[in-house]
């Protein structure tokens, strides 16, 4: 987890910013992935900040496919 | 046009690995090593953002 601001906080600020909120965000989650995913899916709807999630360690092929899927939206 | 992807993570090894993957797929990569820096970098022309929890 980043010391100054975690991915969750970064997502929240970006999605609240009208000029930046259309940039897709893909979260890379570590040991807390299950908790984090649950947290996000339970929030649902408007409160879901990230566009997608990947568990660490990141598999290169999975990462590229997920990015391509987000860019295609 | 080449798409630019911002990686936000404080782990240099992960950033390097992901950068290599993305550059091999011909994406441009921008890096921020912390959340605040990442937010500042988003003001550049970023197409997608990868952020660590």
Backbone of each chain as nested JSON, in Angstrom:
{
  "chains": [
    {"id": "A", "residues": [
      {"number": 1, "name": "UNK", "atoms": {"N": [0.844, -1.201, 0.0], "CA": [0.0, 0.0, 0.0], "C": [0.879, 1.25, 0.0]}},
      {"number": 2, "name": "UNK", "atoms": {"N": [0.514, 2.23, -0.805], "CA": [1.334, 3.437, -0.89], "C": [1.173, 4.273, 0.381]}},
      {"number": 3, "name": "UNK", "atoms": {"N": [2.269, 4.887, 0.83], "CA": [2.249, 5.564, 2.126], "C": [1.426, 6.85, 2.159]}},
      {"number": 4, "name": "UNK", "atoms": {"N": [1.492, 7.643, 1.1], "CA": [0.828, 8.951, 1.185], "C": [-0.66, 8.875, 0.898]}},
      {"number": 5, "name": "UNK", "atoms": {"N": [-1.022, 8.057, -0.059], "CA": [-2.427, 7.975, -0.465], "C": [-2.617, 6.63, -1.133]}},
      {"number": 6, "name": "UNK", "atoms": {"N": [-3.519, 5.794, -0.646], "CA": [-3.647, 4.468, -1.254], "C": [-4.478, 4.538, -2.546]}},
      {"number": 7, "name": "UNK", "atoms": {"N": [-4.496, 3.407, -3.249], "CA": [-5.179, 3.364, -4.535], "C": [-6.652, 3.718, -4.424]}},
      {"number": 8, "name": "UNK", "atoms": {"N": [-7.24, 3.327, -3.305], "CA": [-8.655, 3.624, -3.094], "C": [-8.887, 5.138, -3.047]}},
      {"number": 9, "name": "UNK", "atoms": {"N": [-8.005, 5.844, -2.306], "CA": [-8.144, 7.296, -2.171], "C": [-7.884, 7.991, -3.503]}},
      {"number": 10, "name": "UNK", "atoms": {"N": [-6.881, 7.483, -4.241], "CA": [-6.576, 8.072, -5.552], "C": [-7.78, 7.925, -6.482]}},
      {"number": 11, "name": "UNK", "atoms": {"N": [-8.357, 6.73, -6.486], "CA": [-9.552, 6.477, -7.313], "C": [-10.67, 7.443, -6.968]}},
      {"number": 12, "name": "UNK", "atoms": {"N": [-10.895, 7.577, -5.687], "CA": [-12.006, 8.4, -5.238], "C": [-11.831, 9.848, -5.713]}},
      {"number": 13, "name": "UNK", "atoms": {"N": [-10.608, 10.359, -5.587], "CA": [-10.366, 11.744, -6.013], "C": [-10.484, 11.889, -7.524]}},
      {"number": 14, "name": "UNK", "atoms": {"N": [-9.955, 10.914, -8.259], "CA": [-10.02, 11.01, -9.721], "C": [-11.456, 10.946, -10.211]}},
      {"number": 15, "name": "UNK", "atoms": {"N": [-12.215, 10.05, -9.627], "CA": [-13.594, 9.894, -10.095], "C": [-14.48, 11.058, -9.657]}},
      {"number": 16, "name": "UNK", "atoms": {"N": [-14.024, 11.819, -8.677], "CA": [-14.785, 12.995, -8.248], "C": [-14.425, 14.229, -9.069]}},
      {"number": 17, "name": "UNK", "atoms": {"N": [-13.362, 14.116, -9.879], "CA": [-12.899, 15.26, -10.66], "C": [-13.521, 15.217, -12.061]}},
      {"number": 18, "name": "UNK", "atoms": {"N": [-14.344, 16.179, -12.415], "CA": [-15.07, 16.125, -13.691], "C": [-14.176, 16.083, -14.923]}},
      {"number": 19, "name": "UNK", "atoms": {"N": [-12.963, 16.623, -14.829], "CA": [-12.096, 16.596, -16.01], "C": [-11.292, 15.305, -16.121]}},
      {"number": 20, "name": "UNK", "atoms": {"N": [-11.228, 14.526, -15.053], "CA": [-10.405, 13.309, -15.059], "C": [-11.216, 12.026, -14.902]}},
      {"number": 21, "name": "UNK", "atoms": {"N": [-12.496, 12.16, -14.608], "CA": [-13.235, 10.97, -14.196], "C": [-13.586, 10.0, -15.332]}},
      {"number": 22, "name": "UNK", "atoms": {"N": [-13.22, 10.347, -16.566], "CA": [-13.482, 9.39, -17.655], "C": [-12.267, 8.512, -17.936]}},
      {"number": 23, "name": "UNK", "atoms": {"N": [-11.156, 8.771, -17.243], "CA": [-9.975, 7.92, -17.428], "C": [-10.213, 6.606, -16.685]}},
      {"number": 24, "name": "UNK", "atoms": {"N": [-10.143, 5.471, -17.386], "CA": [-10.356, 4.192, -16.697], "C": [-9.257, 3.926, -15.67]}},
      {"number": 25, "name": "UNK", "atoms": {"N": [-9.639, 3.317, -14.563], "CA": [-8.682, 2.974, -13.508], "C": [-8.729, 1.467, -13.275]}},
      {"number": 26, "name": "UNK", "atoms": {"N": [-7.544, 0.869, -13.327], "CA": [-7.403, -0.567, -13.076], "C": [-6.595, -0.715, -11.791]}},
      {"number": 27, "name": "UNK", "atoms": {"N": [-7.194, -1.279, -10.765], "CA": [-6.498, -1.427, -9.479], "C": [-5.741, -2.742, -9.433]}},
      {"number": 28, "name": "UNK", "atoms": {"N": [-4.493, -2.67, -8.97], "CA": [-3.689, -3.871, -8.743], "C": [-3.709, -4.14, -7.243]}},
      {"number": 29, "name": "UNK", "atoms": {"N": [-4.323, -5.235, -6.845], "CA": [-4.512, -5.479, -5.418], "C": [-3.567, -6.572, -4.926]}},
      {"number": 30, "name": "UNK", "atoms": {"N": [-3.159, -6.451, -3.669], "CA": [-2.209, -7.404, -3.092], "C": [-2.895, -8.316, -2.08]}},
      {"number": 31, "name": "UNK", "atoms": {"N": [-2.327, -8.455, -0.914], "CA": [-2.847, -9.406, 0.074], "C": [-4.262, -9.105, 0.517]}},
      {"number": 32, "name": "UNK", "atoms": {"N": [-4.663, -7.871, 0.415], "CA": [-6.006, -7.512, 0.858], "C": [-7.024, -7.648, -0.271]}},
      {"number": 33, "name": "UNK", "atoms": {"N": [-6.618, -8.349, -1.345], "CA": [-7.454, -8.336, -2.533], "C": [-8.883, -8.794, -2.274]}},
      {"number": 34, "name": "UNK", "atoms": {"N": [-9.019, -9.846, -1.478], "CA": [-10.379, -10.341, -1.233], "C": [-11.206, -9.29, -0.508]}},
      {"number": 35, "name": "UNK", "atoms": {"N": [-10.592, -8.694, 0.501], "CA": [-11.295, -7.666, 1.267], "C": [-11.615, -6.484, 0.363]}},
      {"number": 36, "name": "UNK", "atoms": {"N": [-10.612, -6.079, -0.409], "CA": [-10.791, -4.905, -1.255], "C": [-11.885, -5.132, -2.285]}},
      {"number": 37, "name": "UNK", "atoms": {"N": [-11.844, -6.303, -2.917], "CA": [-12.836, -6.591, -3.951], "C": [-14.235, -6.583, -3.341]}},
      {"number": 38, "name": "UNK", "atoms": {"N": [-14.334, -7.206, -2.182], "CA": [-15.631, -7.25, -1.514], "C": [-16.104, -5.835, -1.201]}},
      {"number": 39, "name": "UNK", "atoms": {"N": [-15.149, -5.041, -0.705], "CA": [-15.481, -3.672, -0.361], "C": [-16.024, -2.925, -1.579]}},
      {"number": 40, "name": "UNK", "atoms": {"N": [-15.336, -3.099, -2.718], "CA": [-15.767, -2.386, -3.911], "C": [-17.095, -2.916, -4.441]}},
      {"number": 41, "name": "UNK", "atoms": {"N": [-17.215, -4.243, -4.486], "CA": [-18.443, -4.765, -5.076], "C": [-19.642, -4.456, -4.192]}},
      {"number": 42, "name": "UNK", "atoms": {"N": [-19.408, -4.406, -2.884], "CA": [-20.523, -4.089, -2.001], "C": [-20.947, -2.636, -2.149]}},
      {"number": 43, "name": "UNK", "atoms": {"N": [-19.989, -1.786, -2.481], "CA": [-20.344, -0.383, -2.645], "C": [-21.215, -0.2, -3.878]}},
      {"number": 44, "name": "UNK", "atoms": {"N": [-20.798, -0.881, -4.976], "CA": [-21.618, -0.878, -6.186], "C": [-21.946, 0.5, -6.729]}},
      {"number": 45, "name": "UNK", "atoms": {"N": [-22.64, 0.514, -7.865], "CA": [-23.186, 1.733, -8.459], "C": [-22.235, 2.911, -8.451]}},
      {"number": 46, "name": "UNK", "atoms": {"N": [-22.735, 4.028, -8.05], "CA": [-21.985, 5.277, -8.133], "C": [-20.75, 5.293, -7.253]}},
      {"number": 47, "name": "UNK", "atoms": {"N": [-20.744, 4.489, -6.198], "CA": [-19.615, 4.539, -5.279], "C": [-18.46, 3.641, -5.713]}},
      {"number": 48, "name": "UNK", "atoms": {"N": [-18.609, 2.878, -6.786], "CA": [-17.505, 2.048, -7.262], "C": [-16.543, 2.912, -8.055]}},
      {"number": 49, "name": "UNK", "atoms": {"N": [-15.341, 3.084, -7.525], "CA": [-14.414, 4.023, -8.152], "C": [-13.593, 3.398, -9.274]}},
      {"number": 50, "name": "UNK", "atoms": {"N": [-13.039, 2.202, -9.026], "CA": [-12.164, 1.594, -10.025], "C": [-12.995, 0.925, -11.121]}},
      {"number": 51, "name": "UNK", "atoms": {"N": [-12.426, 0.87, -12.319], "CA": [-13.137, 0.246, -13.439], "C": [-12.885, -1.25, -13.503]}},
      {"number": 52, "name": "UNK", "atoms": {"N": [-11.741, -1.689, -12.944], "CA": [-11.443, -3.124, -12.923], "C": [-10.362, -3.386, -11.87]}},
      {"number": 53, "name": "UNK", "atoms": {"N": [-10.153, -4.661, -11.555], "CA": [-9.182, -5.057, -10.536], "C": [-8.389, -6.252, -11.012]}},
      {"number": 54, "name": "UNK", "atoms": {"N": [-7.108, -6.307, -10.612], "CA": [-6.293, -7.494, -10.87], "C": [-5.552, -7.835, -9.584]}},
      {"number": 55, "name": "UNK", "atoms": {"N": [-5.532, -9.109, -9.242], "CA": [-4.753, -9.562, -8.087], "C": [-3.277, -9.592, -8.433]}},
      {"number": 56, "name": "UNK", "atoms": {"N": [-2.433, -9.192, -7.461], "CA": [-0.989, -9.399, -7.602], "C": [-0.691, -10.834, -7.181]}},
      {"number": 57, "name": "UNK", "atoms": {"N": [0.292, -11.52, -7.736], "CA": [1.163, -11.035, -8.807], "C": [0.422, -10.916, -10.135]}},
      {"number": 58, "name": "UNK", "atoms": {"N": [0.84, -9.926, -10.893], "CA": [0.163, -9.629, -12.152], "C": [0.693, -10.541, -13.251]}},
      {"number": 59, "name": "UNK", "atoms": {"N": [-0.221, -11.218, -13.911], "CA": [0.152, -12.025, -15.073], "C": [0.131, -11.111, -16.299]}},
      {"number": 60, "name": "UNK", "atoms": {"N": [1.254, -11.034, -17.029], "CA": [1.332, -10.097, -18.159], "C": [0.17, -10.202, -19.145]}},
      {"number": 61, "name": "UNK", "atoms": {"N": [-0.198, -11.427, -19.491], "CA": [-1.266, -11.58, -20.494], "C": [-2.604, -11.083, -19.953]}},
      {"number": 62, "name": "UNK", "atoms": {"N": [-2.838, -11.345, -18.669], "CA": [-4.093, -10.897, -18.047], "C": [-4.123, -9.37, -18.017]}},
      {"number": 63, "name": "UNK", "atoms": {"N": [-3.014, -8.777, -17.632], "CA": [-2.939, -7.316, -17.555], "C": [-3.26, -6.679, -18.909]}},
      {"number": 64, "name": "UNK", "atoms": {"N": [-2.617, -7.165, -19.954], "CA": [-2.811, -6.575, -21.278], "C": [-4.261, -6.762, -21.747]}},
      {"number": 65, "name": "UNK", "atoms": {"N": [-4.823, -7.941, -21.487], "CA": [-6.216, -8.183, -21.91], "C": [-7.178, -7.253, -21.182]}},
      {"number": 66, "name": "UNK", "atoms": {"N": [-6.948, -7.069, -19.893], "CA": [-7.845, -6.192, -19.121], "C": [-7.738, -4.742, -19.599]}},
      {"number": 67, "name": "UNK", "atoms": {"N": [-6.512, -4.317, -19.913], "CA": [-6.314, -2.952, -20.407], "C": [-7.021, -2.782, -21.749]}},
      {"number": 68, "name": "UNK", "atoms": {"N": [-6.832, -3.748, -22.617], "CA": [-7.475, -3.656, -23.938], "C": [-8.997, -3.605, -23.79]}},
      {"number": 69, "name": "UNK", "atoms": {"N": [-9.523, -4.358, -22.834], "CA": [-10.974, -4.363, -22.618], "C": [-11.445, -2.985, -22.132]}},
      {"number": 70, "name": "UNK", "atoms": {"N": [-10.682, -2.376, -21.246], "CA": [-11.068, -1.044, -20.755], "C": [-10.988, -0.002, -21.868]}},
      {"number": 71, "name": "UNK", "atoms": {"N": [-9.961, -0.105, -22.693], "CA": [-9.797, 0.872, -23.769], "C": [-10.88, 0.714, -24.842]}},
      {"number": 72, "name": "UNK", "atoms": {"N": [-11.415, -0.49, -24.959], "CA": [-12.443, -0.744, -25.975], "C": [-13.81, -0.212, -25.56]}},
      {"number": 73, "name": "UNK", "atoms": {"N": [-13.963, 0.098, -24.283], "CA": [-15.284, 0.549, -23.804], "C": [-15.64, 1.923, -24.332]}}
    ]},
    {"id": "B", "residues": [
      {"number": 1, "name": "UNK", "atoms": {"N": [-2.861, 6.688, -32.784], "CA": [-2.09, 7.405, -31.764], "C": [-1.742, 6.456, -30.621]}},
      {"number": 2, "name": "UNK", "atoms": {"N": [-0.506, 6.554, -30.144], "CA": [-0.095, 5.701, -29.029], "C": [-0.814, 6.128, -27.757]}},
      {"number": 3, "name": "UNK", "atoms": {"N": [-1.314, 5.157, -27.055], "CA": [-2.04, 5.465, -25.822], "C": [-1.091, 5.466, -24.632]}},
      {"number": 4, "name": "UNK", "atoms": {"N": [-1.307, 6.425, -23.727], "CA": [-0.429, 6.537, -22.569], "C": [-1.12, 5.972, -21.323]}},
      {"number": 5, "name": "UNK", "atoms": {"N": [-0.377, 5.154, -20.601], "CA": [-0.901, 4.517, -19.383], "C": [-0.08, 4.993, -18.195]}},
      {"number": 6, "name": "UNK", "atoms": {"N": [-0.757, 5.429, -17.162], "CA": [-0.08, 5.88, -15.942], "C": [-0.056, 4.733, -14.926]}},
      {"number": 7, "name": "UNK", "atoms": {"N": [1.143, 4.417, -14.439], "CA": [1.286, 3.407, -13.383], "C": [1.545, 4.147, -12.079]}},
      {"number": 8, "name": "UNK", "atoms": {"N": [0.71, 3.894, -11.085], "CA": [0.91, 4.512, -9.771], "C": [1.216, 3.392, -8.781]}},
      {"number": 9, "name": "UNK", "atoms": {"N": [2.451, 3.323, -8.303], "CA": [2.818, 2.292, -7.327], "C": [4.135, 2.7, -6.67]}},
      {"number": 10, "name": "UNK", "atoms": {"N": [4.288, 2.377, -5.395], "CA": [5.533, 2.727, -4.703], "C": [6.551, 1.589, -4.772]}},
      {"number": 11, "name": "UNK", "atoms": {"N": [6.232, 0.508, -5.465], "CA": [7.149, -0.631, -5.573], "C": [7.88, -0.538, -6.923]}},
      {"number": 12, "name": "UNK", "atoms": {"N": [9.177, -0.143, -6.904], "CA": [9.899, 0.049, -8.171], "C": [9.98, -1.215, -9.01]}},
      {"number": 13, "name": "UNK", "atoms": {"N": [10.051, -2.388, -8.361], "CA": [10.131, -3.638, -9.116], "C": [8.847, -3.874, -9.906]}},
      {"number": 14, "name": "UNK", "atoms": {"N": [7.719, -3.627, -9.244], "CA": [6.439, -3.822, -9.936], "C": [6.303, -2.82, -11.075]}},
      {"number": 15, "name": "UNK", "atoms": {"N": [6.694, -1.575, -10.802], "CA": [6.6, -0.533, -11.839], "C": [7.448, -0.916, -13.049]}},
      {"number": 16, "name": "UNK", "atoms": {"N": [8.672, -1.41, -12.79], "CA": [9.558, -1.782, -13.887], "C": [8.967, -2.948, -14.691]}},
      {"number": 17, "name": "UNK", "atoms": {"N": [8.452, -3.939, -13.97], "CA": [7.89, -5.114, -14.65], "C": [6.69, -4.722, -15.513]}},
      {"number": 18, "name": "UNK", "atoms": {"N": [5.799, -3.925, -14.943], "CA": [4.598, -3.535, -15.686], "C": [4.971, -2.626, -16.865]}},
      {"number": 19, "name": "UNK", "atoms": {"N": [5.956, -1.754, -16.638], "CA": [6.421, -0.885, -17.732], "C": [6.922, -1.718, -18.911]}},
      {"number": 20, "name": "UNK", "atoms": {"N": [7.718, -2.746, -18.6], "CA": [8.248, -3.599, -19.671], "C": [7.128, -4.281, -20.446]}},
      {"number": 21, "name": "UNK", "atoms": {"N": [6.134, -4.76, -19.694], "CA": [5.001, -5.44, -20.344], "C": [4.282, -4.474, -21.286]}},
      {"number": 22, "name": "UNK", "atoms": {"N": [4.006, -3.283, -20.774], "CA": [3.208, -2.332, -21.557], "C": [3.993, -1.779, -22.746]}},
      {"number": 23, "name": "UNK", "atoms": {"N": [5.285, -1.513, -22.533], "CA": [6.092, -0.993, -23.643], "C": [6.25, -2.042, -24.748]}},
      {"number": 24, "name": "UNK", "atoms": {"N": [6.27, -3.317, -24.35], "CA": [6.367, -4.372, -25.365], "C": [5.103, -4.419, -26.221]}},
      {"number": 25, "name": "UNK", "atoms": {"N": [4.016, -3.865, -25.676], "CA": [2.754, -3.793, -26.437], "C": [2.578, -2.413, -27.064]}},
      {"number": 26, "name": "UNK", "atoms": {"N": [3.649, -1.611, -27.056], "CA": [3.686, -0.306, -27.718], "C": [2.803, 0.749, -27.06]}},
      {"number": 27, "name": "UNK", "atoms": {"N": [2.584, 0.613, -25.754], "CA": [1.928, 1.696, -25.029], "C": [3.008, 2.645, -24.518]}},
      {"number": 28, "name": "UNK", "atoms": {"N": [2.652, 3.937, -24.384], "CA": [3.524, 4.876, -23.685], "C": [3.228, 4.737, -22.197]}},
      {"number": 29, "name": "UNK", "atoms": {"N": [4.254, 4.908, -21.379], "CA": [4.069, 4.709, -19.938], "C": [4.513, 5.953, -19.177]}},
      {"number": 30, "name": "UNK", "atoms": {"N": [3.704, 6.371, -18.227], "CA": [4.085, 7.403, -17.257], "C": [4.051, 6.735, -15.89]}},
      {"number": 31, "name": "UNK", "atoms": {"N": [4.927, 7.177, -14.995], "CA": [5.028, 6.52, -13.687], "C": [4.886, 7.541, -12.571]}},
      {"number": 32, "name": "UNK", "atoms": {"N": [4.167, 7.157, -11.529], "CA": [4.12, 7.941, -10.294], "C": [4.346, 6.968, -9.144]}},
      {"number": 33, "name": "UNK", "atoms": {"N": [5.215, 7.348, -8.206], "CA": [5.548, 6.434, -7.11], "C": [4.712, 6.666, -5.856]}},
      {"number": 34, "name": "UNK", "atoms": {"N": [3.712, 7.492, -5.944], "CA": [2.831, 7.699, -4.8], "C": [1.501, 8.233, -5.279]}},
      {"number": 35, "name": "UNK", "atoms": {"N": [0.519, 8.155, -4.417], "CA": [-0.828, 8.553, -4.791], "C": [-0.952, 10.021, -5.144]}},
      {"number": 36, "name": "UNK", "atoms": {"N": [-0.277, 10.878, -4.374], "CA": [-0.39, 12.313, -4.621], "C": [0.278, 12.674, -5.943]}},
      {"number": 37, "name": "UNK", "atoms": {"N": [1.463, 12.098, -6.165], "CA": [2.153, 12.322, -7.442], "C": [1.274, 11.809, -8.59]}},
      {"number": 38, "name": "UNK", "atoms": {"N": [0.63, 10.669, -8.341], "CA": [-0.243, 10.105, -9.365], "C": [-1.376, 11.036, -9.732]}},
      {"number": 39, "name": "UNK", "atoms": {"N": [-1.956, 11.668, -8.747], "CA": [-3.051, 12.601, -9.011], "C": [-2.561, 13.794, -9.823]}},
      {"number": 40, "name": "UNK", "atoms": {"N": [-1.353, 14.261, -9.503], "CA": [-0.806, 15.387, -10.265], "C": [-0.541, 14.972, -11.711]}},
      {"number": 41, "name": "UNK", "atoms": {"N": [-0.04, 13.753, -11.886], "CA": [0.281, 13.287, -13.247], "C": [-0.963, 13.055, -14.086]}},
      {"number": 42, "name": "UNK", "atoms": {"N": [-2.079, 12.809, -13.433], "CA": [-3.303, 12.569, -14.205], "C": [-3.679, 13.782, -15.028]}},
      {"number": 43, "name": "UNK", "atoms": {"N": [-3.119, 14.9, -14.727], "CA": [-3.438, 16.105, -15.5], "C": [-2.755, 16.074, -16.863]}},
      {"number": 44, "name": "UNK", "atoms": {"N": [-1.792, 15.149, -17.033], "CA": [-1.226, 14.955, -18.365], "C": [-2.243, 14.156, -19.196]}},
      {"number": 45, "name": "UNK", "atoms": {"N": [-1.924, 13.952, -20.475], "CA": [-2.879, 13.225, -21.314], "C": [-2.776, 11.73, -21.068]}},
      {"number": 46, "name": "UNK", "atoms": {"N": [-3.47, 11.248, -20.069], "CA": [-3.434, 9.843, -19.709], "C": [-4.675, 9.151, -20.26]}},
      {"number": 47, "name": "UNK", "atoms": {"N": [-4.476, 7.967, -20.831], "CA": [-5.604, 7.232, -21.39], "C": [-6.161, 6.205, -20.405]}},
      {"number": 48, "name": "UNK", "atoms": {"N": [-5.281, 5.665, -19.546], "CA": [-5.731, 4.677, -18.567], "C": [-4.782, 4.741, -17.371]}},
      {"number": 49, "name": "UNK", "atoms": {"N": [-5.272, 4.406, -16.202], "CA": [-4.457, 4.492, -14.999], "C": [-4.461, 3.153, -14.268]}},
      {"number": 50, "name": "UNK", "atoms": {"N": [-3.266, 2.684, -13.892], "CA": [-3.144, 1.466, -13.093], "C": [-2.7, 1.891, -11.709]}},
      {"number": 51, "name": "UNK", "atoms": {"N": [-3.437, 1.537, -10.701], "CA": [-3.085, 2.002, -9.366], "C": [-3.016, 0.841, -8.4]}},
      {"number": 52, "name": "UNK", "atoms": {"N": [-2.014, 0.901, -7.522], "CA": [-1.864, -0.131, -6.501], "C": [-2.715, 0.215, -5.302]}},
      {"number": 53, "name": "UNK", "atoms": {"N": [-3.184, -0.82, -4.616], "CA": [-3.962, -0.564, -3.4], "C": [-3.058, -0.092, -2.272]}}
    ]}
  ]
}
